[in-house]
């Protein structure tokens, strides 16, 4: 992910109006459908992504330990339940609509990388399609997009891909393993959700996307 933050300053009515337009629902949310059988998300996920999700707890442990040891203990504490591995609450599914989203990357895949990077908010959108939710990051050069599959009342599973640059639609999940993404969706507070990506393919040990509904 680019480290150029998406800043939302209060610089007058013109900029506020532009931000409001970005938060509007996209004309279409195009994420290729994948057949789902009785085994749910496991019938869709690759073996590698199933393994990543199975090792979610170890990703939390390794990422937080490294970030704390490298001087980010206060930043982690300030995020409260967002970065508490045990904070999941019932009703995990985020309601359809526009969200302020931001990502925090924790831990490293190389000693020269920062162990904690918190990016500025961007806009994303959640749409319902039958009994499956679709989530799409609407802005930026790297835009995760995918489907949210129910697993339990406290945990849903995200399977998606990374849309890049000027591409006008994400690749189907499974077409390019280097673009595939897998994670867990949870509710951690009233009107506060998170998408946790364990063992991403680049940069970090754990990516945590915060989702907060856009209010009028």
Buried (B, 14 or more C-beta within 10 A) or exposed (E): BEEEEBEBEEEEEEEEEEBEEBBEBEEEBEBEEBEBEEEEBBEBBBEEBBEBBEBBEEBBBBBBBBBBEBEBEEBBEEBEBBBBBEBBBEEBBBEBBBBBBBBBBBBBEEEEBBBBBBBEBBBBBBBEEEEBBBBBBBEBEEBBBBBBBBBEEEBBBBBBBBBEEEEEEBBBBBEEEEBBBBBBBBBBEEEBBBBBBBBBBEBBBBBBBBBBBBEE
